[in-house]
Amino acid sequence: MGLTPTAPDTAAPPAASQGETLLEFPDNRLLIELCGPADAHLAQIETALGMHILRRGNLLALVGPETARTDAAQLLQALYARLEQGRPVSPAEIDAALRMGPDAEPASLSPDEQLEMFGKGPIELRTRKKTVEPRTDAQKDYVRNLFAHEMAFGIGPAGTGKTYLAVAVGVTMLIGGHVDRIILSRPAVEAGERLGFLPGDMKEKVDPYMQPLYDALNDFLPGKQLAKLMEEKRIEIAPLAFMRGRTLSNAFVVLDEAQNASTMQMKMFLTRLGEGSRMVITGDRSQIDLPRGTQSGLVDAERILGHVKGISFNYFTAKDVVRHPLVARVIEAYDADDAAALARGEDNSRGNYPPRRTPGSARNQADG
């Protein structure tokens, strides 16, 4: 990899020999990229591992407990190798390596090879604009199930990548010719407030509800190509209410914010599945915006379909949040309040999250 751990000089002071490891980098340009703007990448690693990293020319000195130094050395080697391959290093990639370990660095896979990713192995989703990699073990399990099952549920709090990864898989499969079109849908439900009359035609009325789906697509496809695919109806974004009566064949279909679908809407949507299609349902049970007394279709589907062959369920927790670290702490605080309320015999109606299941469990059944 061009990166060699160097044993400390025996003539160095005792403190250096006991708590310091030196790493040498032959390419100063890559070293600058590795360190990040104003050494921000090094600071991120220091904070996560509880140690110090000092720059000395083309060397990095790792100072701290032996375990932390070993982990930091392996992480820096993996990130440097990534740069040597011409792949970027950003806070997101560092966060993923910290969560999953440096050995989780993915190798390049074609869309065809991705369809075989049912066992343990690297995962990389290639779209027209960027390469997407799962950043947690839960996300890896989820992506594998999106390829392995014709119907998959992703359930958990905001910021865990449920919809983002689903859209990335859909774009990858569309580019690879595995599906003919992508259909993205959401219930048009206000988040806890009444917006009243919205001006404009039907598209202008529903677009504000669909904006998160547009944002995800814009991350993966160039603007002109996205516009052309939408004009040709190869990519379609529609409210859930417009799904009735359709049969969705050879399509990758995503229902986002499924916790705000009623039980009848959920049944209607799930029965749209046609030949050659894959369907993904994502939602957060703690953010149900339906009128009081209305049963959530996501909760109902989870209860009814939990053991149906060919359907997978993946669960996420605050540990899988890949937004700002504060988001994870906010979710953990709400979860702790939920647990305390439950212990007092109260129900605050914010929901909770069961332990994440792994592929092969009763709720992640493979076909056959």
Contacts in CASP RR format, 6 or more apart in sequence:
PFRMAT RR
TARGET T0000
AUTHOR 0000-0000-0000
METHOD contacts of the structure
MODEL  1
MGLTPTAPDTAAPPAASQGETLLEFPDNRLLIELCGPADAHLAQIETALG
MHILRRGNLLALVGPETARTDAAQLLQALYARLEQGRPVSPAEIDAALRM
GPDAEPASLSPDEQLEMFGKGPIELRTRKKTVEPRTDAQKDYVRNLFAHE
MAFGIGPAGTGKTYLAVAVGVTMLIGGHVDRIILSRPAVEAGERLGFLPG
DMKEKVDPYMQPLYDALNDFLPGKQLAKLMEEKRIEIAPLAFMRGRTLSN
AFVVLDEAQNASTMQMKMFLTRLGEGSRMVITGDRSQIDLPRGTQSGLVD
AERILGHVKGISFNYFTAKDVVRHPLVARVIEAYDADDAAALARGEDNSR
GNYPPRRTPGSARNQADG
1 77 0 8 1.000
1 80 0 8 1.000
1 81 0 8 1.000
1 84 0 8 1.000
2 25 0 8 1.000
2 26 0 8 1.000
2 80 0 8 1.000
2 84 0 8 1.000
3 23 0 8 1.000
3 24 0 8 1.000
3 25 0 8 1.000
3 26 0 8 1.000
3 76 0 8 1.000
3 77 0 8 1.000
3 80 0 8 1.000
3 81 0 8 1.000
4 23 0 8 1.000
4 24 0 8 1.000
5 21 0 8 1.000
5 22 0 8 1.000
5 23 0 8 1.000
5 73 0 8 1.000
5 77 0 8 1.000
6 21 0 8 1.000
6 22 0 8 1.000
6 23 0 8 1.000
6 24 0 8 1.000
6 59 0 8 1.000
7 22 0 8 1.000
8 16 0 8 1.000
8 17 0 8 1.000
8 20 0 8 1.000
8 21 0 8 1.000
8 22 0 8 1.000
9 16 0 8 1.000
10 17 0 8 1.000
12 20 0 8 1.000
19 63 0 8 1.000
19 64 0 8 1.000
19 65 0 8 1.000
19 66 0 8 1.000
19 69 0 8 1.000
20 61 0 8 1.000
20 62 0 8 1.000
20 63 0 8 1.000
20 64 0 8 1.000
20 69 0 8 1.000
21 61 0 8 1.000
21 62 0 8 1.000
21 69 0 8 1.000
21 70 0 8 1.000
21 73 0 8 1.000
22 56 0 8 1.000
22 59 0 8 1.000
22 60 0 8 1.000
22 61 0 8 1.000
22 62 0 8 1.000
23 59 0 8 1.000
23 60 0 8 1.000
23 62 0 8 1.000
23 73 0 8 1.000
23 76 0 8 1.000
23 77 0 8 1.000
24 58 0 8 1.000
24 59 0 8 1.000
25 31 0 8 1.000
25 34 0 8 1.000
25 58 0 8 1.000
25 59 0 8 1.000
25 60 0 8 1.000
25 80 0 8 1.000
26 58 0 8 1.000
27 84 0 8 1.000
28 57 0 8 1.000
28 58 0 8 1.000
30 80 0 8 1.000
30 83 0 8 1.000
30 84 0 8 1.000
31 58 0 8 1.000
31 60 0 8 1.000
31 80 0 8 1.000
33 83 0 8 1.000
33 89 0 8 1.000
34 41 0 8 1.000
34 76 0 8 1.000
34 79 0 8 1.000
34 80 0 8 1.000
34 83 0 8 1.000
34 89 0 8 1.000
35 41 0 8 1.000
35 42 0 8 1.000
35 55 0 8 1.000
36 42 0 8 1.000
36 89 0 8 1.000
39 55 0 8 1.000
40 91 0 8 1.000
41 79 0 8 1.000
41 89 0 8 1.000
41 91 0 8 1.000
41 94 0 8 1.000
42 53 0 8 1.000
42 55 0 8 1.000
42 60 0 8 1.000
44 91 0 8 1.000
44 94 0 8 1.000
44 95 0 8 1.000
45 53 0 8 1.000
45 72 0 8 1.000
45 75 0 8 1.000
45 76 0 8 1.000
45 94 0 8 1.000
45 98 0 8 1.000
46 52 0 8 1.000
46 53 0 8 1.000
48 98 0 8 1.000
49 68 0 8 1.000
49 71 0 8 1.000
49 72 0 8 1.000
49 75 0 8 1.000
49 98 0 8 1.000
50 64 0 8 1.000
50 65 0 8 1.000
50 68 0 8 1.000
51 62 0 8 1.000
51 63 0 8 1.000
51 64 0 8 1.000
51 65 0 8 1.000
51 68 0 8 1.000
51 69 0 8 1.000
51 72 0 8 1.000
52 62 0 8 1.000
52 63 0 8 1.000
52 64 0 8 1.000
53 60 0 8 1.000
53 61 0 8 1.000
53 62 0 8 1.000
53 63 0 8 1.000
53 72 0 8 1.000
54 60 0 8 1.000
54 61 0 8 1.000
54 63 0 8 1.000
55 61 0 8 1.000
60 76 0 8 1.000
62 68 0 8 1.000
62 69 0 8 1.000
62 72 0 8 1.000
62 73 0 8 1.000
63 69 0 8 1.000
74 101 0 8 1.000
74 102 0 8 1.000
75 94 0 8 1.000
75 97 0 8 1.000
75 98 0 8 1.000
75 101 0 8 1.000
75 102 0 8 1.000
77 102 0 8 1.000
78 97 0 8 1.000
78 101 0 8 1.000
78 102 0 8 1.000
78 103 0 8 1.000
78 105 0 8 1.000
79 89 0 8 1.000
79 93 0 8 1.000
79 94 0 8 1.000
79 97 0 8 1.000
79 102 0 8 1.000
81 105 0 8 1.000
82 88 0 8 1.000
82 89 0 8 1.000
82 93 0 8 1.000
82 105 0 8 1.000
83 89 0 8 1.000
87 131 0 8 1.000
92 135 0 8 1.000
92 322 0 8 1.000
93 133 0 8 1.000
95 135 0 8 1.000
95 322 0 8 1.000
96 104 0 8 1.000
96 133 0 8 1.000
96 134 0 8 1.000
96 135 0 8 1.000
96 136 0 8 1.000
97 104 0 8 1.000
97 105 0 8 1.000
99 135 0 8 1.000
99 136 0 8 1.000
99 137 0 8 1.000
100 134 0 8 1.000
100 135 0 8 1.000
100 136 0 8 1.000
100 137 0 8 1.000
100 140 0 8 1.000
104 122 0 8 1.000
104 140 0 8 1.000
105 122 0 8 1.000
106 122 0 8 1.000
106 123 0 8 1.000
106 124 0 8 1.000
106 133 0 8 1.000
107 122 0 8 1.000
107 124 0 8 1.000
108 124 0 8 1.000
109 117 0 8 1.000
109 122 0 8 1.000
109 123 0 8 1.000
109 124 0 8 1.000
109 126 0 8 1.000
110 126 0 8 1.000
111 126 0 8 1.000
111 172 0 8 1.000
111 173 0 8 1.000
111 175 0 8 1.000
111 176 0 8 1.000
111 177 0 8 1.000
111 178 0 8 1.000
112 176 0 8 1.000
114 123 0 8 1.000
114 124 0 8 1.000
114 125 0 8 1.000
114 147 0 8 1.000
114 172 0 8 1.000
115 147 0 8 1.000
115 178 0 8 1.000
117 123 0 8 1.000
117 143 0 8 1.000
117 144 0 8 1.000
117 147 0 8 1.000
117 148 0 8 1.000
118 144 0 8 1.000
118 147 0 8 1.000
118 148 0 8 1.000
118 359 0 8 1.000
118 366 0 8 1.000
119 144 0 8 1.000
119 359 0 8 1.000
123 133 0 8 1.000
123 134 0 8 1.000
123 140 0 8 1.000
123 143 0 8 1.000
123 144 0 8 1.000
124 131 0 8 1.000
124 132 0 8 1.000
124 133 0 8 1.000
125 131 0 8 1.000
125 132 0 8 1.000
125 133 0 8 1.000
125 143 0 8 1.000
125 165 0 8 1.000
125 168 0 8 1.000
125 169 0 8 1.000
125 171 0 8 1.000
125 172 0 8 1.000
126 132 0 8 1.000
126 172 0 8 1.000
126 175 0 8 1.000
127 168 0 8 1.000
127 171 0 8 1.000
127 172 0 8 1.000
127 175 0 8 1.000
127 219 0 8 1.000
127 220 0 8 1.000
127 221 0 8 1.000
128 171 0 8 1.000
128 175 0 8 1.000
128 220 0 8 1.000
128 221 0 8 1.000
128 222 0 8 1.000
128 225 0 8 1.000
129 219 0 8 1.000
129 220 0 8 1.000
129 221 0 8 1.000
129 222 0 8 1.000
130 219 0 8 1.000
130 220 0 8 1.000
132 164 0 8 1.000
132 165 0 8 1.000
132 168 0 8 1.000
132 220 0 8 1.000
134 140 0 8 1.000
134 142 0 8 1.000
134 143 0 8 1.000
134 165 0 8 1.000
135 322 0 8 1.000
136 319 0 8 1.000
136 320 0 8 1.000
136 322 0 8 1.000
138 160 0 8 1.000
138 314 0 8 1.000
138 315 0 8 1.000
138 316 0 8 1.000
138 317 0 8 1.000
138 319 0 8 1.000
138 320 0 8 1.000
138 356 0 8 1.000
139 160 0 8 1.000
139 161 0 8 1.000
139 165 0 8 1.000
139 316 0 8 1.000
139 320 0 8 1.000
139 322 0 8 1.000
141 314 0 8 1.000
141 356 0 8 1.000
141 358 0 8 1.000
141 359 0 8 1.000
141 364 0 8 1.000
142 152 0 8 1.000
142 154 0 8 1.000
142 162 0 8 1.000
142 165 0 8 1.000
142 314 0 8 1.000
142 316 0 8 1.000
143 165 0 8 1.000
143 169 0 8 1.000
144 359 0 8 1.000
145 152 0 8 1.000
145 312 0 8 1.000
145 314 0 8 1.000
145 359 0 8 1.000
145 364 0 8 1.000
146 152 0 8 1.000
146 165 0 8 1.000
146 166 0 8 1.000
146 169 0 8 1.000
146 278 0 8 1.000
146 280 0 8 1.000
147 169 0 8 1.000
148 312 0 8 1.000
148 359 0 8 1.000
148 366 0 8 1.000
148 367 0 8 1.000
149 278 0 8 1.000
149 310 0 8 1.000
149 311 0 8 1.000
149 312 0 8 1.000
149 366 0 8 1.000
149 367 0 8 1.000
150 273 0 8 1.000
150 276 0 8 1.000
150 277 0 8 1.000
150 278 0 8 1.000
150 279 0 8 1.000
150 310 0 8 1.000
150 367 0 8 1.000
151 270 0 8 1.000
151 273 0 8 1.000
151 278 0 8 1.000
151 279 0 8 1.000
151 280 0 8 1.000
151 281 0 8 1.000
151 310 0 8 1.000
151 311 0 8 1.000
151 312 0 8 1.000
152 278 0 8 1.000
152 279 0 8 1.000
152 280 0 8 1.000
152 281 0 8 1.000
152 311 0 8 1.000
152 312 0 8 1.000
152 313 0 8 1.000
152 314 0 8 1.000
153 258 0 8 1.000
153 280 0 8 1.000
153 281 0 8 1.000
153 282 0 8 1.000
153 298 0 8 1.000
153 301 0 8 1.000
153 302 0 8 1.000
153 305 0 8 1.000
153 311 0 8 1.000
153 312 0 8 1.000
153 313 0 8 1.000
153 314 0 8 1.000
154 162 0 8 1.000
154 280 0 8 1.000
154 281 0 8 1.000
154 282 0 8 1.000
154 283 0 8 1.000
154 313 0 8 1.000
154 314 0 8 1.000
154 315 0 8 1.000
154 316 0 8 1.000
155 162 0 8 1.000
155 282 0 8 1.000
155 283 0 8 1.000
155 284 0 8 1.000
155 285 0 8 1.000
155 298 0 8 1.000
155 302 0 8 1.000
155 313 0 8 1.000
155 314 0 8 1.000
155 315 0 8 1.000
155 316 0 8 1.000
155 353 0 8 1.000
156 162 0 8 1.000
156 283 0 8 1.000
156 284 0 8 1.000
156 285 0 8 1.000
156 286 0 8 1.000
156 315 0 8 1.000
156 316 0 8 1.000
156 317 0 8 1.000
156 353 0 8 1.000
157 284 0 8 1.000
157 286 0 8 1.000
157 316 0 8 1.000
157 317 0 8 1.000
157 318 0 8 1.000
157 321 0 8 1.000
157 331 0 8 1.000
157 353 0 8 1.000
158 284 0 8 1.000
158 287 0 8 1.000
158 321 0 8 1.000
158 323 0 8 1.000
158 327 0 8 1.000
158 331 0 8 1.000
159 321 0 8 1.000
159 322 0 8 1.000
159 323 0 8 1.000
159 327 0 8 1.000
160 316 0 8 1.000
160 317 0 8 1.000
160 320 0 8 1.000
160 321 0 8 1.000
160 322 0 8 1.000
161 316 0 8 1.000
161 320 0 8 1.000
161 322 0 8 1.000
162 282 0 8 1.000
162 283 0 8 1.000
162 316 0 8 1.000
163 212 0 8 1.000
163 213 0 8 1.000
163 216 0 8 1.000
163 254 0 8 1.000
163 256 0 8 1.000
163 282 0 8 1.000
164 216 0 8 1.000
164 219 0 8 1.000
166 254 0 8 1.000
166 256 0 8 1.000
166 280 0 8 1.000
166 282 0 8 1.000
167 182 0 8 1.000
167 184 0 8 1.000
167 213 0 8 1.000
167 216 0 8 1.000
167 217 0 8 1.000
167 220 0 8 1.000
167 254 0 8 1.000
168 216 0 8 1.000
168 220 0 8 1.000
169 252 0 8 1.000
169 280 0 8 1.000
170 179 0 8 1.000
170 182 0 8 1.000
170 252 0 8 1.000
170 254 0 8 1.000
170 278 0 8 1.000
171 182 0 8 1.000
171 217 0 8 1.000
171 220 0 8 1.000
171 221 0 8 1.000
173 179 0 8 1.000
173 252 0 8 1.000
173 278 0 8 1.000
174 180 0 8 1.000
174 181 0 8 1.000
174 182 0 8 1.000
174 234 0 8 1.000
174 235 0 8 1.000
174 252 0 8 1.000
179 250 0 8 1.000
179 251 0 8 1.000
179 252 0 8 1.000
179 276 0 8 1.000
179 277 0 8 1.000
179 278 0 8 1.000
180 234 0 8 1.000
180 250 0 8 1.000
180 251 0 8 1.000
181 233 0 8 1.000
181 234 0 8 1.000
181 235 0 8 1.000
181 236 0 8 1.000
181 250 0 8 1.000
181 251 0 8 1.000
181 252 0 8 1.000
182 234 0 8 1.000
182 235 0 8 1.000
182 236 0 8 1.000
182 251 0 8 1.000
182 252 0 8 1.000
182 253 0 8 1.000
182 254 0 8 1.000
183 235 0 8 1.000
183 236 0 8 1.000
183 237 0 8 1.000
183 238 0 8 1.000
183 248 0 8 1.000
183 251 0 8 1.000
183 252 0 8 1.000
183 253 0 8 1.000
183 254 0 8 1.000
184 210 0 8 1.000
184 213 0 8 1.000
184 217 0 8 1.000
184 235 0 8 1.000
184 236 0 8 1.000
184 237 0 8 1.000
184 238 0 8 1.000
184 253 0 8 1.000
184 254 0 8 1.000
184 256 0 8 1.000
185 237 0 8 1.000
185 238 0 8 1.000
185 239 0 8 1.000
185 240 0 8 1.000
185 242 0 8 1.000
185 243 0 8 1.000
185 253 0 8 1.000
185 254 0 8 1.000
185 255 0 8 1.000
185 256 0 8 1.000
185 269 0 8 1.000
186 209 0 8 1.000
186 210 0 8 1.000
186 212 0 8 1.000
186 213 0 8 1.000
186 239 0 8 1.000
186 240 0 8 1.000
186 255 0 8 1.000
186 256 0 8 1.000
186 257 0 8 1.000
186 260 0 8 1.000
187 209 0 8 1.000
187 239 0 8 1.000
187 240 0 8 1.000
187 241 0 8 1.000
187 257 0 8 1.000
187 258 0 8 1.000
187 260 0 8 1.000
187 261 0 8 1.000
187 265 0 8 1.000
188 206 0 8 1.000
188 209 0 8 1.000
188 239 0 8 1.000
188 240 0 8 1.000
188 241 0 8 1.000
189 209 0 8 1.000
189 257 0 8 1.000
189 260 0 8 1.000
189 289 0 8 1.000
189 290 0 8 1.000
190 289 0 8 1.000
191 287 0 8 1.000
191 289 0 8 1.000
192 289 0 8 1.000
198 204 0 8 1.000
198 205 0 8 1.000
198 208 0 8 1.000
199 205 0 8 1.000
206 238 0 8 1.000
206 239 0 8 1.000
207 214 0 8 1.000
209 239 0 8 1.000
210 237 0 8 1.000
210 238 0 8 1.000
210 239 0 8 1.000
212 256 0 8 1.000
213 237 0 8 1.000
213 254 0 8 1.000
213 256 0 8 1.000
214 237 0 8 1.000
217 226 0 8 1.000
217 235 0 8 1.000
218 226 0 8 1.000
221 229 0 8 1.000
226 235 0 8 1.000
229 235 0 8 1.000
230 236 0 8 1.000
230 237 0 8 1.000
240 255 0 8 1.000
240 261 0 8 1.000
240 265 0 8 1.000
240 269 0 8 1.000
241 265 0 8 1.000
243 268 0 8 1.000
243 269 0 8 1.000
243 272 0 8 1.000
244 268 0 8 1.000
245 272 0 8 1.000
246 272 0 8 1.000
247 272 0 8 1.000
247 274 0 8 1.000
248 272 0 8 1.000
248 273 0 8 1.000
248 274 0 8 1.000
248 277 0 8 1.000
248 279 0 8 1.000
249 274 0 8 1.000
249 275 0 8 1.000
249 276 0 8 1.000
249 277 0 8 1.000
250 275 0 8 1.000
250 276 0 8 1.000
250 277 0 8 1.000
251 274 0 8 1.000
251 276 0 8 1.000
251 277 0 8 1.000
251 278 0 8 1.000
252 277 0 8 1.000
252 278 0 8 1.000
252 280 0 8 1.000
253 272 0 8 1.000
253 273 0 8 1.000
253 277 0 8 1.000
253 278 0 8 1.000
253 279 0 8 1.000
253 280 0 8 1.000
254 279 0 8 1.000
254 280 0 8 1.000
254 281 0 8 1.000
254 282 0 8 1.000
255 261 0 8 1.000
255 269 0 8 1.000
255 279 0 8 1.000
255 280 0 8 1.000
255 281 0 8 1.000
255 282 0 8 1.000
256 282 0 8 1.000
256 283 0 8 1.000
257 282 0 8 1.000
257 283 0 8 1.000
257 284 0 8 1.000
257 287 0 8 1.000
258 266 0 8 1.000
258 281 0 8 1.000
258 282 0 8 1.000
258 283 0 8 1.000
258 297 0 8 1.000
258 298 0 8 1.000
258 301 0 8 1.000
259 283 0 8 1.000
259 284 0 8 1.000
259 285 0 8 1.000
259 287 0 8 1.000
259 288 0 8 1.000
259 289 0 8 1.000
259 296 0 8 1.000
259 297 0 8 1.000
259 298 0 8 1.000
259 299 0 8 1.000
260 288 0 8 1.000
260 289 0 8 1.000
260 290 0 8 1.000
260 296 0 8 1.000
261 269 0 8 1.000
261 296 0 8 1.000
261 297 0 8 1.000
261 298 0 8 1.000
262 290 0 8 1.000
262 294 0 8 1.000
262 295 0 8 1.000
262 296 0 8 1.000
262 297 0 8 1.000
263 295 0 8 1.000
263 296 0 8 1.000
263 297 0 8 1.000
263 300 0 8 1.000
265 297 0 8 1.000
266 297 0 8 1.000
266 298 0 8 1.000
266 300 0 8 1.000
266 301 0 8 1.000
267 301 0 8 1.000
269 281 0 8 1.000
270 279 0 8 1.000
270 281 0 8 1.000
270 301 0 8 1.000
272 279 0 8 1.000
273 279 0 8 1.000
281 298 0 8 1.000
281 301 0 8 1.000
283 298 0 8 1.000
285 296 0 8 1.000
285 298 0 8 1.000
285 299 0 8 1.000
285 351 0 8 1.000
285 352 0 8 1.000
285 353 0 8 1.000
286 334 0 8 1.000
286 338 0 8 1.000
286 350 0 8 1.000
286 351 0 8 1.000
286 352 0 8 1.000
286 353 0 8 1.000
288 296 0 8 1.000
288 349 0 8 1.000
290 296 0 8 1.000
302 313 0 8 1.000
305 311 0 8 1.000
306 313 0 8 1.000
306 362 0 8 1.000
306 363 0 8 1.000
307 362 0 8 1.000
307 363 0 8 1.000
307 365 0 8 1.000
308 365 0 8 1.000
309 365 0 8 1.000
309 367 0 8 1.000
309 368 0 8 1.000
310 365 0 8 1.000
310 366 0 8 1.000
310 367 0 8 1.000
310 368 0 8 1.000
311 365 0 8 1.000
312 359 0 8 1.000
312 363 0 8 1.000
312 364 0 8 1.000
312 365 0 8 1.000
313 357 0 8 1.000
313 363 0 8 1.000
313 364 0 8 1.000
314 356 0 8 1.000
314 357 0 8 1.000
314 364 0 8 1.000
315 353 0 8 1.000
315 354 0 8 1.000
315 355 0 8 1.000
315 356 0 8 1.000
315 357 0 8 1.000
316 353 0 8 1.000
316 356 0 8 1.000
317 353 0 8 1.000
317 356 0 8 1.000
318 328 0 8 1.000
318 329 0 8 1.000
318 331 0 8 1.000
318 332 0 8 1.000
318 335 0 8 1.000
319 328 0 8 1.000
321 327 0 8 1.000
321 328 0 8 1.000
321 331 0 8 1.000
334 350 0 8 1.000
335 352 0 8 1.000
335 353 0 8 1.000
337 348 0 8 1.000
337 350 0 8 1.000
338 348 0 8 1.000
338 350 0 8 1.000
338 351 0 8 1.000
338 352 0 8 1.000
339 352 0 8 1.000
341 347 0 8 1.000
341 348 0 8 1.000
342 352 0 8 1.000
357 363 0 8 1.000
357 364 0 8 1.000
358 364 0 8 1.000
359 366 0 8 1.000
360 366 0 8 1.000
END
